[in-house]
């Protein structure tokens, strides 16, 4: 079983520029989920929405081509794909010749699907959409909708995940709210590098104490965890402590190595959010 410590994170690396699918490094989700008490029956649906900003290849005549890639990894997949390995894999396209963008897309979809489901049965493919250079100006910049928790003036002194900060008015009538914060920060579990993000919590149920929720989000500041695991920890903690009837947690992390990762988890079936970057991405 692959572990984060076995990946190329934090190591000197030779950058291949010829197509090489073996560079992808899947890491099983199960270990981190077991820490949250999660088994095979997940309490959420969703996906990890990636944007790749550094994708290039050669056409049959050797002329470089560029595109953006939107990648959707279903949360039910056996593995996450370690981000540096994805960067190296995408870099391996740089001096490889492909017939057209359709061939590149097919390679990406097949390779990423194999890596995401390695060790299990493929239930759904990884989604890949390529955006050609002439369409770049159609990519919007949007901030997360909702009431900003960051407006609250409060003291904070806890910087590792503290679910006891969460509470809700369980004896009062349920409410529907969308709450956001730009104060999310966690850290890579291998390199210790900070990962900056924004988070949106949408719910219907007992009203969540907003000051406690903001302190809880801030409590991830010294936590070491991959983006996907941080969002799942938030989801399970809010679900357990606040008992909403419906809950969605969506985080958009700033890019590193030409990639951003934006996990979305929801307790009920709904369309995935549009993969639109915010100003910090």
Backbone as CSV, one residue per row, in Angstrom:
resi,resn,N_x,N_y,N_z,CA_x,CA_y,CA_z,C_x,C_y,C_z
1,UNK,0.854,-1.194,0.000,0.000,0.000,0.000,0.885,1.238,0.000
2,UNK,0.614,2.180,-0.895,1.369,3.418,-0.941,1.072,4.283,0.271
3,UNK,2.092,4.952,0.796,1.923,5.916,1.871,2.462,7.263,1.409
4,UNK,2.015,8.371,2.024,2.527,9.681,1.620,4.041,9.778,1.697
5,UNK,4.639,9.119,2.684,6.083,9.205,2.859,6.852,8.548,1.718
6,UNK,6.202,7.662,0.973,6.853,7.003,-0.154,6.740,7.802,-1.448
7,UNK,5.986,8.889,-1.413,5.781,9.688,-2.624,7.004,10.555,-2.900
8,UNK,6.955,11.299,-4.000,8.066,12.178,-4.370,7.998,13.546,-3.697
9,UNK,6.996,13.735,-2.830,6.888,14.994,-2.115,8.144,15.254,-1.302
10,UNK,8.676,16.467,-1.400,9.829,16.853,-0.606,11.134,16.233,-1.031
11,UNK,11.155,15.550,-2.173,12.375,14.900,-2.642,12.873,15.568,-3.922
12,UNK,14.206,15.536,-4.101,14.766,15.993,-5.370,14.224,15.107,-6.482
13,UNK,13.840,15.732,-7.590,13.108,15.010,-8.624,13.682,15.293,-10.002
14,UNK,13.763,14.254,-10.804,14.077,14.413,-12.223,12.762,14.576,-12.968
15,UNK,12.656,15.642,-13.749,11.404,15.951,-14.429,11.403,15.328,-15.821
16,UNK,10.586,14.296,-15.984,10.467,13.635,-17.286,9.668,14.519,-18.232
17,UNK,10.045,14.519,-19.528,9.265,15.274,-20.503,8.747,14.386,-21.620
18,UNK,8.788,13.073,-21.397,8.170,12.117,-22.300,7.074,11.377,-21.543
19,UNK,5.946,11.235,-22.192,4.750,10.679,-21.562,5.048,9.431,-20.737
20,UNK,4.614,9.442,-19.457,4.901,8.330,-18.553,3.803,8.242,-17.507
21,UNK,2.841,7.340,-17.718,1.722,7.177,-16.790,2.155,6.591,-15.455
22,UNK,3.318,5.934,-15.414,3.783,5.319,-14.160,4.144,6.349,-13.107
23,UNK,4.224,7.623,-13.478,4.563,8.673,-12.521,3.432,8.937,-11.535
24,UNK,2.217,8.561,-11.869,1.086,8.784,-10.973,1.232,7.936,-9.707
25,UNK,0.986,8.571,-8.542,1.188,7.906,-7.260,-0.119,7.957,-6.463
26,UNK,-0.917,6.876,-6.522,-2.164,6.866,-5.757,-1.923,6.546,-4.283
27,UNK,-2.693,7.182,-3.409,-2.622,6.938,-1.967,-4.018,6.536,-1.492
28,UNK,-4.178,5.378,-0.866,-5.505,4.937,-0.437,-6.166,5.935,0.519
29,UNK,-7.446,6.147,0.309,-8.220,7.019,1.194,-8.517,6.353,2.536
30,UNK,-8.487,5.021,2.580,-9.023,4.277,3.721,-8.336,4.610,5.034
31,UNK,-7.026,4.810,5.017,-6.300,5.025,6.270,-6.777,6.294,6.971
32,UNK,-6.866,7.382,6.234,-7.323,8.639,6.834,-8.785,8.559,7.224
33,UNK,-9.583,7.861,6.434,-11.006,7.753,6.765,-11.232,6.905,8.013
34,UNK,-10.389,5.918,8.216,-10.535,5.091,9.415,-10.298,5.914,10.678
35,UNK,-9.446,6.936,10.600,-9.217,7.822,11.740,-10.476,8.599,12.107
36,UNK,-11.359,8.785,11.122,-12.618,9.499,11.353,-13.760,8.540,11.672
37,UNK,-13.460,7.258,11.770,-14.486,6.262,12.034,-15.314,5.907,10.824
38,UNK,-14.785,6.178,9.625,-15.520,5.898,8.394,-15.080,4.568,7.808
39,UNK,-16.055,3.801,7.347,-15.780,2.538,6.681,-16.123,2.623,5.214
40,UNK,-16.599,1.527,4.670,-16.920,1.495,3.245,-18.227,2.220,2.920
41,UNK,-19.143,2.299,3.903,-20.389,3.033,3.703,-20.174,4.482,4.104
42,UNK,-19.948,5.330,3.120,-19.609,6.719,3.398,-20.864,7.543,3.717
43,UNK,-20.750,8.521,4.614,-21.903,9.370,4.935,-22.044,10.549,3.992
44,UNK,-21.271,10.564,2.928,-21.313,11.691,2.005,-21.135,11.230,0.573
45,UNK,-21.503,12.128,-0.343,-21.226,12.014,-1.768,-20.282,13.155,-2.127
46,UNK,-19.849,13.208,-3.378,-19.047,14.346,-3.787,-17.882,13.972,-4.670
47,UNK,-16.962,14.907,-4.796,-15.815,14.714,-5.678,-14.730,15.709,-5.311
48,UNK,-13.538,15.437,-5.817,-12.416,16.361,-5.719,-12.255,17.032,-7.079
49,UNK,-12.405,18.336,-7.112,-12.342,19.096,-8.358,-10.946,19.702,-8.490
50,UNK,-10.208,19.256,-9.485,-8.856,19.737,-9.735,-8.853,20.666,-10.941
51,UNK,-7.946,21.642,-10.914,-7.649,22.418,-12.110,-6.156,22.325,-12.373
52,UNK,-5.785,21.948,-13.582,-4.381,21.876,-13.989,-4.098,23.037,-14.933
53,UNK,-3.219,23.932,-14.508,-2.931,25.136,-15.277,-1.688,24.985,-16.156
54,UNK,-0.933,23.898,-15.978,0.326,23.740,-16.702,0.311,22.455,-17.526
55,UNK,-0.534,22.442,-18.548,-0.646,21.279,-19.420,-0.224,21.668,-20.831
56,UNK,0.744,20.942,-21.372,1.227,21.211,-22.723,1.702,19.915,-23.360
57,UNK,1.635,19.866,-24.691,2.113,18.711,-25.448,2.495,19.202,-26.844
58,UNK,3.008,18.321,-27.671,3.382,18.668,-29.042,2.379,18.078,-30.017
59,UNK,2.061,18.837,-31.072,1.229,18.261,-32.123,2.113,17.417,-33.053
60,UNK,1.558,16.736,-34.042,2.372,15.847,-34.891,3.545,16.552,-35.586
61,UNK,3.481,17.873,-35.724,4.559,18.620,-36.373,5.553,19.193,-35.363
62,UNK,5.357,18.876,-34.097,6.280,19.331,-33.068,5.967,20.692,-32.488
63,UNK,4.840,21.276,-32.836,4.471,22.585,-32.299,3.790,22.420,-30.948
64,UNK,4.235,23.175,-29.909,3.606,23.044,-28.591,2.139,23.479,-28.604
65,UNK,1.348,22.771,-27.835,-0.059,23.090,-27.604,-0.239,23.293,-26.104
66,UNK,-1.178,24.143,-25.703,-1.460,24.345,-24.281,-2.958,24.271,-24.039
67,UNK,-3.309,23.901,-22.823,-4.716,23.838,-22.425,-4.801,23.864,-20.906
68,UNK,-5.964,24.202,-20.411,-6.296,23.981,-19.007,-7.062,22.668,-18.916
69,UNK,-6.903,21.976,-17.799,-7.652,20.741,-17.588,-8.465,20.841,-16.304
70,UNK,-9.740,20.560,-16.413,-10.599,20.401,-15.240,-10.773,18.900,-15.002
71,UNK,-10.437,18.450,-13.799,-10.422,17.030,-13.468,-11.361,16.790,-12.291
72,UNK,-12.215,15.787,-12.399,-13.182,15.468,-11.356,-12.956,14.035,-10.881
73,UNK,-12.473,13.894,-9.650,-12.190,12.576,-9.071,-13.305,12.234,-8.092
74,UNK,-14.099,11.194,-8.346,-15.203,10.865,-7.436,-14.696,10.497,-6.055
75,UNK,-15.396,10.958,-5.019,-14.927,10.706,-3.652,-15.028,9.236,-3.270
76,UNK,-15.802,8.452,-4.042,-15.906,7.019,-3.750,-14.682,6.249,-4.227
77,UNK,-13.818,6.880,-4.998,-12.660,6.171,-5.540,-11.774,5.657,-4.422
78,UNK,-11.042,4.595,-4.711,-10.198,3.953,-3.701,-9.094,4.894,-3.224
79,UNK,-8.562,5.710,-4.142,-7.373,6.500,-3.850,-7.565,7.980,-4.147
80,UNK,-6.777,8.803,-3.441,-6.485,10.129,-3.938,-5.241,9.998,-4.820
81,UNK,-4.971,11.000,-5.622,-3.757,11.011,-6.437,-2.849,12.089,-5.867
82,UNK,-1.680,11.680,-5.419,-0.761,12.633,-4.777,-0.414,13.736,-5.763
83,UNK,-0.467,14.998,-5.303,-0.442,16.133,-6.217,0.885,16.298,-6.949
84,UNK,2.022,16.051,-6.279,3.288,16.212,-7.001,3.407,15.160,-8.103
85,UNK,2.902,13.961,-7.841,2.964,12.928,-8.874,2.109,13.321,-10.070
86,UNK,0.983,13.993,-9.811,0.151,14.457,-10.924,0.874,15.551,-11.705
87,UNK,1.563,16.441,-10.990,2.347,17.475,-11.672,3.415,16.835,-12.560
88,UNK,4.137,15.831,-12.023,5.181,15.173,-12.813,4.584,14.439,-14.007
89,UNK,3.446,13.797,-13.788,2.764,13.094,-14.873,2.360,14.065,-15.978
90,UNK,1.768,15.187,-15.606,1.371,16.165,-16.616,2.603,16.734,-17.327
91,UNK,3.685,16.915,-16.574,4.913,17.394,-17.196,5.479,16.433,-18.219
92,UNK,5.171,15.150,-18.058,5.704,14.158,-18.992,5.057,14.266,-20.377
93,UNK,3.997,15.035,-20.502,3.380,15.265,-21.813,4.157,16.302,-22.634
94,UNK,5.036,17.071,-21.975,5.579,18.293,-22.581,6.233,18.092,-23.943
95,UNK,7.040,17.065,-24.081,7.735,16.843,-25.357,7.289,15.557,-26.035
96,UNK,6.052,15.169,-25.744,5.474,13.999,-26.400,4.484,14.464,-27.466
97,UNK,4.481,13.773,-28.592,3.602,14.153,-29.707,2.289,13.371,-29.645
98,UNK,1.199,14.099,-29.834,-0.128,13.502,-29.845,-0.865,13.993,-31.081
99,UNK,-1.762,13.162,-31.563,-2.499,13.490,-32.782,-3.305,14.770,-32.615
100,UNK,-3.992,14.885,-31.490,-4.829,16.053,-31.235,-5.201,16.083,-29.760
101,UNK,-5.969,17.094,-29.369,-6.381,17.242,-27.976,-7.244,16.073,-27.517
102,UNK,-8.011,15.486,-28.430,-8.860,14.351,-28.062,-8.022,13.169,-27.594
103,UNK,-6.862,12.951,-28.216,-5.997,11.865,-27.778,-5.420,12.156,-26.399
104,UNK,-5.042,13.395,-26.159,-4.541,13.783,-24.838,-5.612,13.563,-23.784
105,UNK,-6.828,14.013,-24.073,-7.927,13.849,-23.121,-8.166,12.380,-22.812
106,UNK,-8.152,11.537,-23.834,-8.385,10.110,-23.621,-7.301,9.497,-22.742
107,UNK,-6.042,9.875,-22.963,-4.947,9.376,-22.129,-5.129,9.817,-20.681
108,UNK,-5.434,11.087,-20.494,-5.630,11.602,-19.142,-6.745,10.851,-18.427
109,UNK,-7.882,10.710,-19.106,-9.024,10.059,-18.462,-8.694,8.608,-18.098
110,UNK,-8.066,7.886,-19.001,-7.752,6.480,-18.742,-6.729,6.336,-17.622
111,UNK,-5.669,7.132,-17.653,-4.602,7.003,-16.651,-5.076,7.425,-15.265
112,UNK,-5.809,8.533,-15.197,-6.271,9.020,-13.902,-7.322,8.086,-13.307
113,UNK,-8.171,7.534,-14.149,-9.164,6.574,-13.659,-8.476,5.331,-13.101
114,UNK,-7.470,4.822,-13.806,-6.748,3.640,-13.322,-6.095,3.926,-11.976
115,UNK,-5.467,5.089,-11.841,-4.788,5.411,-10.585,-5.779,5.608,-9.439
116,UNK,-6.899,6.280,-9.709,-7.872,6.556,-8.654,-8.533,5.291,-8.121
117,UNK,-8.684,4.284,-8.983,-9.376,3.060,-8.578,-8.421,1.883,-8.396
118,UNK,-7.126,2.106,-8.467,-6.176,1.001,-8.353,-6.382,0.264,-7.026
119,UNK,-6.462,-1.049,-7.102,-6.713,-1.856,-5.916,-8.174,-2.123,-5.661
120,UNK,-9.054,-1.608,-6.509,-10.484,-1.828,-6.359,-11.157,-1.978,-7.707
121,UNK,-12.472,-1.979,-7.689,-13.263,-2.104,-8.908,-13.678,-0.715,-9.372
122,UNK,-13.424,-0.418,-10.629,-13.786,0.901,-11.169,-15.310,1.035,-11.201
123,UNK,-15.814,2.049,-10.496,-17.256,2.293,-10.471,-17.663,3.460,-11.359
124,UNK,-16.749,4.386,-11.563,-17.014,5.519,-12.446,-15.679,6.118,-12.850
125,UNK,-15.617,6.685,-14.030,-14.352,7.214,-14.513,-14.083,8.587,-13.914
126,UNK,-12.821,8.960,-13.912,-12.442,10.322,-13.560,-12.849,11.222,-14.722
127,UNK,-13.502,12.331,-14.413,-13.911,13.255,-15.451,-12.774,14.186,-15.838
128,UNK,-12.603,14.414,-17.122,-11.570,15.326,-17.621,-12.180,16.197,-18.709
129,UNK,-11.960,17.496,-18.594,-12.391,18.454,-19.609,-11.203,19.339,-19.937
130,UNK,-10.869,19.473,-21.213,-9.785,20.340,-21.646,-10.355,21.651,-22.174
131,UNK,-9.710,22.734,-21.798,-10.108,24.053,-22.260,-8.982,24.617,-23.115
132,UNK,-9.254,24.820,-24.391,-8.240,25.302,-25.323,-7.898,26.759,-25.043
133,UNK,-6.717,27.172,-25.500,-6.213,28.512,-25.199,-7.160,29.616,-25.652
134,UNK,-7.833,29.416,-26.765,-8.721,30.462,-27.270,-9.962,30.654,-26.400
135,UNK,-10.159,29.757,-25.432,-11.304,29.861,-24.520,-10.905,30.296,-23.119
136,UNK,-9.636,30.607,-22.917,-9.174,30.959,-21.571,-9.933,32.154,-20.997
137,UNK,-10.311,33.113,-21.849,-10.971,34.308,-21.335,-12.394,34.036,-20.866
138,UNK,-12.869,32.816,-21.048,-14.197,32.448,-20.552,-14.157,31.876,-19.136
139,UNK,-12.955,31.744,-18.592,-12.815,31.217,-17.234,-13.099,32.325,-16.219
140,UNK,-14.187,32.242,-15.474,-14.531,33.319,-14.542,-13.739,33.215,-13.237
141,UNK,-13.661,34.327,-12.541,-13.158,34.360,-11.168,-14.344,34.674,-10.272
142,UNK,-14.647,33.787,-9.349,-15.811,33.951,-8.484,-15.432,33.602,-7.052
143,UNK,-15.949,34.371,-6.110,-15.781,34.028,-4.702,-16.946,33.134,-4.262
144,UNK,-16.738,32.389,-3.216,-17.777,31.505,-2.717,-18.953,32.319,-2.186
145,UNK,-20.161,31.933,-2.576,-21.358,32.604,-2.090,-21.595,32.271,-0.627
146,UNK,-22.220,33.205,0.090,-22.596,32.939,1.461,-22.261,34.089,2.393
147,UNK,-22.698,33.960,3.622,-22.424,34.944,4.663,-21.031,34.684,5.230
148,UNK,-20.187,35.715,5.210,-18.805,35.540,5.644,-18.706,35.468,7.162
149,UNK,-18.128,34.392,7.650,-17.840,34.276,9.078,-16.697,35.182,9.498
150,UNK,-15.888,35.596,8.530,-14.688,36.372,8.847,-15.028,37.762,9.378
151,UNK,-16.276,38.162,9.294,-16.702,39.464,9.822,-16.686,39.467,11.347
152,UNK,-16.683,38.281,11.966,-16.774,38.183,13.418,-15.456,38.579,14.067
153,UNK,-15.537,39.390,15.111,-14.362,39.825,15.867,-14.264,38.945,17.104
154,UNK,-13.295,38.033,17.102,-13.231,37.073,18.202,-11.793,36.667,18.502
155,UNK,-11.598,36.074,19.665,-10.296,35.564,20.078,-10.144,34.123,19.597
156,UNK,-8.944,33.762,19.186,-8.642,32.400,18.742,-7.342,31.952,19.402
157,UNK,-7.328,30.729,19.918,-6.096,30.235,20.536,-5.905,28.731,20.339
158,UNK,-6.700,28.144,19.421,-6.574,26.701,19.173,-6.301,26.495,17.689
159,UNK,-5.225,25.764,17.383,-4.755,25.656,16.010,-4.547,24.214,15.567
160,UNK,-5.190,23.285,16.257,-5.330,21.912,15.771,-6.818,21.585,15.866
161,UNK,-7.337,20.739,14.967,-8.783,20.541,14.862,-9.446,20.280,16.204
162,UNK,-10.440,21.098,16.512,-11.101,21.062,17.819,-12.609,21.000,17.619
163,UNK,-13.154,19.809,17.382,-14.595,19.702,17.126,-15.466,20.134,18.300
164,UNK,-14.896,20.169,19.514,-15.688,20.610,20.663,-16.068,22.088,20.572
165,UNK,-15.455,22.828,19.653,-15.829,24.226,19.437,-17.173,24.349,18.720
166,UNK,-17.632,23.260,18.102,-18.868,23.282,17.317,-20.084,23.045,18.205
167,UNK,-21.145,23.804,17.957,-22.415,23.587,18.660,-23.543,24.141,17.806
168,UNK,-24.758,23.718,18.119,-25.926,24.179,17.368,-27.130,24.231,18.296
169,UNK,-28.101,25.062,17.939,-29.314,25.244,18.738,-30.306,24.128,18.410
170,UNK,-30.059,22.943,18.959,-30.835,21.757,18.582,-32.282,21.795,19.066
171,UNK,-32.607,22.680,20.010,-33.971,22.760,20.529,-34.803,23.817,19.811
172,UNK,-34.199,24.520,18.848,-34.912,25.569,18.129,-35.272,25.108,16.716
173,UNK,-36.078,25.901,16.040,-36.511,25.565,14.679,-35.307,25.536,13.741
174,UNK,-35.290,24.615,12.777,-34.154,24.532,11.851,-34.082,25.744,10.933
175,UNK,-32.875,26.014,10.454,-32.643,27.124,9.529,-31.860,26.607,8.338
176,UNK,-31.833,27.400,7.286,-31.025,27.098,6.115,-30.011,28.228,5.952
177,UNK,-28.714,27.886,5.927,-27.668,28.898,5.847,-26.541,28.438,4.935
178,UNK,-25.859,29.425,4.354,-24.622,29.195,3.624,-23.576,30.122,4.237
179,UNK,-22.527,29.551,4.817,-21.519,30.302,5.545,-20.157,30.085,4.904
180,UNK,-19.349,31.124,4.852,-18.049,31.017,4.193,-16.947,31.600,5.070
181,UNK,-15.713,31.187,4.763,-14.536,31.773,5.399,-13.350,31.662,4.461
182,UNK,-12.502,32.681,4.469,-11.239,32.651,3.736,-10.062,32.366,4.656
183,UNK,-10.331,31.959,5.892,-9.275,31.806,6.889,-8.819,30.367,7.069
184,UNK,-9.185,29.496,6.151,-8.751,28.106,6.237,-7.269,27.996,5.885
185,UNK,-6.524,27.322,6.726,-5.156,26.941,6.410,-4.884,25.596,7.039
186,UNK,-4.286,24.698,6.277,-3.796,23.426,6.795,-2.398,23.243,6.225
187,UNK,-1.794,22.087,6.458,-0.406,21.896,6.051,-0.210,20.527,5.432
188,UNK,0.687,20.456,4.452,0.999,19.185,3.809,1.554,18.214,4.850
189,UNK,1.029,16.984,4.921,1.488,16.037,5.930,2.890,15.495,5.679
190,UNK,3.453,15.760,4.500,4.803,15.266,4.196,5.833,16.389,4.288
191,UNK,5.579,17.497,3.623,6.559,18.586,3.574,6.349,19.636,4.651
192,UNK,5.141,19.699,5.232,4.837,20.730,6.206,4.515,22.077,5.594
193,UNK,4.506,22.175,4.268,4.205,23.443,3.613,2.747,23.833,3.842
194,UNK,2.475,25.132,4.028,1.095,25.561,4.279,0.237,25.473,3.025
195,UNK,-1.012,25.106,3.227,-2.015,25.074,2.170,-3.114,26.058,2.558
196,UNK,-3.327,27.064,1.718,-4.289,28.119,2.008,-5.588,27.851,1.259
197,UNK,-6.711,28.154,1.903,-7.972,27.875,1.240,-9.133,28.706,1.746
198,UNK,-10.236,28.582,1.045,-11.518,29.151,1.437,-12.504,27.996,1.555
199,UNK,-13.479,28.140,2.443,-14.410,27.041,2.683,-15.834,27.578,2.746
200,UNK,-16.754,26.768,2.241,-18.182,27.092,2.256,-18.933,25.956,2.930
201,UNK,-19.723,26.285,3.946,-20.552,25.302,4.635,-22.015,25.648,4.369
202,UNK,-22.731,24.739,3.719,-24.151,24.919,3.443,-24.911,23.868,4.245
203,UNK,-25.975,24.280,4.937,-26.694,23.290,5.747,-28.140,23.697,5.953
204,UNK,-28.948,22.713,6.291,-30.307,22.914,6.783,-30.434,22.109,8.057
205,UNK,-30.810,22.779,9.152,-30.915,22.081,10.423,-30.796,23.056,11.569
206,UNK,-30.511,22.543,12.774,-30.331,23.433,13.920,-29.268,24.494,13.620
207,UNK,-29.551,25.726,14.007,-28.628,26.812,13.669,-27.273,26.614,14.350
208,UNK,-26.223,26.632,13.534,-24.860,26.427,14.028,-24.340,27.725,14.618
209,UNK,-23.707,27.641,15.762,-23.082,28.805,16.375,-21.944,29.283,15.473
210,UNK,-22.055,30.494,14.946,-21.112,30.962,13.940,-19.730,31.232,14.513
211,UNK,-19.654,31.765,15.703,-18.346,32.025,16.311,-17.597,30.715,16.539
212,UNK,-18.300,29.710,17.017,-17.669,28.409,17.221,-17.233,27.780,15.919
213,UNK,-18.055,27.952,14.865,-17.701,27.389,13.566,-16.455,28.069,13.008
214,UNK,-16.358,29.388,13.126,-15.159,30.071,12.631,-13.929,29.642,13.418
215,UNK,-14.043,29.555,14.736,-12.899,29.081,15.534,-12.501,27.666,15.119
216,UNK,-13.500,26.848,14.814,-13.207,25.481,14.373,-12.438,25.484,13.062
217,UNK,-12.871,26.286,12.094,-12.160,26.373,10.813,-10.726,26.832,11.036
218,UNK,-10.542,27.834,11.882,-9.205,28.347,12.171,-8.357,27.307,12.882
219,UNK,-8.988,26.392,13.602,-8.237,25.382,14.356,-7.482,24.408,13.453
220,UNK,-7.710,24.442,12.153,-6.942,23.606,11.225,-5.588,24.228,10.878
221,UNK,-5.276,25.364,11.429,-4.120,26.152,11.007,-2.792,25.405,11.140
222,UNK,-2.650,24.573,12.161,-1.419,23.798,12.331,-1.614,22.320,12.014
223,UNK,-2.772,21.976,11.494,-3.076,20.572,11.204,-2.358,20.111,9.944
224,UNK,-1.885,18.882,9.959,-1.257,18.296,8.782,-2.218,17.285,8.159
225,UNK,-2.631,17.560,6.943,-3.562,16.664,6.264,-3.741,17.087,4.821
226,UNK,-3.955,16.119,3.953,-4.255,16.446,2.568,-5.604,17.161,2.483
227,UNK,-5.771,17.950,1.427,-6.983,18.759,1.266,-8.246,17.902,1.408
228,UNK,-8.250,16.755,0.708,-9.432,15.889,0.706,-9.777,15.422,2.118
229,UNK,-8.758,15.066,2.882,-8.981,14.563,4.240,-9.457,15.672,5.174
230,UNK,-8.946,16.890,4.979,-9.383,18.009,5.819,-10.876,18.275,5.640
231,UNK,-11.342,18.263,4.401,-12.761,18.518,4.147,-13.619,17.390,4.720
232,UNK,-13.169,16.165,4.608,-13.938,15.058,5.175,-13.965,15.128,6.701
233,UNK,-12.886,15.579,7.310,-12.867,15.768,8.767,-13.872,16.854,9.159
234,UNK,-13.879,17.957,8.420,-14.850,19.013,8.698,-16.283,18.492,8.591
235,UNK,-16.539,17.771,7.497,-17.890,17.253,7.277,-18.318,16.356,8.439
236,UNK,-17.482,15.399,8.806,-17.881,14.448,9.853,-18.005,15.124,11.217
237,UNK,-17.144,16.096,11.499,-17.238,16.803,12.785,-18.507,17.637,12.864
238,UNK,-18.817,18.380,11.802,-20.029,19.209,11.807,-21.274,18.330,11.863
239,UNK,-21.255,17.228,11.116,-22.399,16.315,11.136,-22.627,15.758,12.538
240,UNK,-21.568,15.353,13.198,-21.690,14.733,14.514,-22.081,15.741,15.588
241,UNK,-21.494,16.925,15.546,-21.680,17.896,16.620,-22.931,18.757,16.451
242,UNK,-23.307,19.036,15.203,-24.389,19.984,14.952,-25.664,19.334,14.425
243,UNK,-25.568,18.099,13.972,-26.712,17.295,13.552,-27.605,17.974,12.507
244,UNK,-27.021,18.523,11.452,-27.860,19.113,10.390,-28.631,18.031,9.642
245,UNK,-29.775,18.403,9.097,-30.537,17.473,8.271,-29.894,17.328,6.891
246,UNK,-29.305,18.412,6.405,-28.565,18.410,5.155,-27.272,19.191,5.377
247,UNK,-26.203,18.728,4.719,-24.912,19.391,4.918,-24.050,19.241,3.675
248,UNK,-23.387,20.337,3.292,-22.367,20.300,2.248,-21.162,21.108,2.732
249,UNK,-19.969,20.592,2.459,-18.736,21.304,2.760,-17.896,21.335,1.489
250,UNK,-17.461,22.539,1.122,-16.737,22.749,-0.130,-15.547,23.656,0.164
251,UNK,-14.350,23.208,-0.163,-13.154,24.022,0.043,-12.435,24.226,-1.275
252,UNK,-11.930,25.425,-1.460,-11.110,25.742,-2.627,-9.735,26.169,-2.115
253,UNK,-8.739,25.345,-2.431,-7.373,25.606,-1.985,-6.585,26.303,-3.086
254,UNK,-5.684,27.192,-2.680,-4.844,27.866,-3.658,-3.920,26.857,-4.330
255,UNK,-3.522,27.198,-5.550,-2.755,26.239,-6.344,-1.326,26.114,-5.865
256,UNK,-0.756,24.937,-6.111,0.668,24.696,-5.912,1.132,23.824,-7.070
257,UNK,2.269,24.174,-7.664,2.778,23.400,-8.784,1.842,23.379,-9.967
258,UNK,1.093,24.491,-10.152,0.184,24.560,-11.290,-1.103,23.786,-11.109
259,UNK,-1.406,23.362,-9.874,-2.605,22.574,-9.598,-3.364,23.161,-8.416
260,UNK,-4.678,23.208,-8.512,-5.464,23.439,-7.304,-6.404,22.258,-7.096
261,UNK,-6.724,22.003,-5.810,-7.577,20.875,-5.426,-8.732,21.441,-4.608
262,UNK,-9.950,21.058,-4.979,-11.138,21.666,-4.384,-12.150,20.574,-4.020
263,UNK,-12.038,20.005,-2.810,-12.929,18.909,-2.436,-14.334,19.402,-2.077
264,UNK,-15.322,18.600,-2.458,-16.728,18.880,-2.169,-17.352,17.618,-1.602
265,UNK,-17.994,17.746,-0.425,-18.688,16.619,0.207,-20.080,17.064,0.607
266,UNK,-21.076,16.205,0.320,-22.462,16.538,0.596,-23.205,15.326,1.126
267,UNK,-24.180,15.574,1.980,-24.950,14.480,2.571,-26.104,14.031,1.687
268,UNK,-26.365,14.746,0.593,-27.519,14.400,-0.253,-27.158,14.629,-1.725
269,UNK,-27.833,13.920,-2.633,-27.509,14.064,-4.055,-27.777,15.471,-4.558
270,UNK,-26.804,16.041,-5.248,-26.957,17.343,-5.870,-25.852,17.509,-6.904
271,UNK,-26.008,18.491,-7.776,-24.988,18.750,-8.784,-23.707,19.247,-8.124
272,UNK,-22.578,18.871,-8.702,-21.312,19.380,-8.213,-21.225,20.883,-8.473
273,UNK,-20.531,21.628,-7.621,-20.362,23.057,-7.901,-19.529,23.270,-9.156
274,UNK,-19.754,24.397,-9.818,-18.934,24.743,-10.976,-17.500,24.969,-10.517
275,UNK,-16.549,24.433,-11.279,-15.141,24.547,-10.888,-14.589,25.896,-11.327
276,UNK,-15.043,26.964,-10.654,-14.619,28.323,-10.968,-13.648,28.799,-9.899
277,UNK,-12.483,29.243,-10.339,-11.472,29.651,-9.361,-11.838,30.952,-8.677
278,UNK,-11.305,31.146,-7.467,-11.478,32.430,-6.798,-10.220,33.271,-6.965
279,UNK,-10.236,34.481,-6.415,-9.160,35.437,-6.692,-7.799,34.932,-6.250
280,UNK,-7.748,34.169,-5.175,-6.450,33.693,-4.669,-5.919,32.496,-5.462
281,UNK,-6.726,31.942,-6.329,-6.283,30.788,-7.084,-5.700,31.194,-8.437
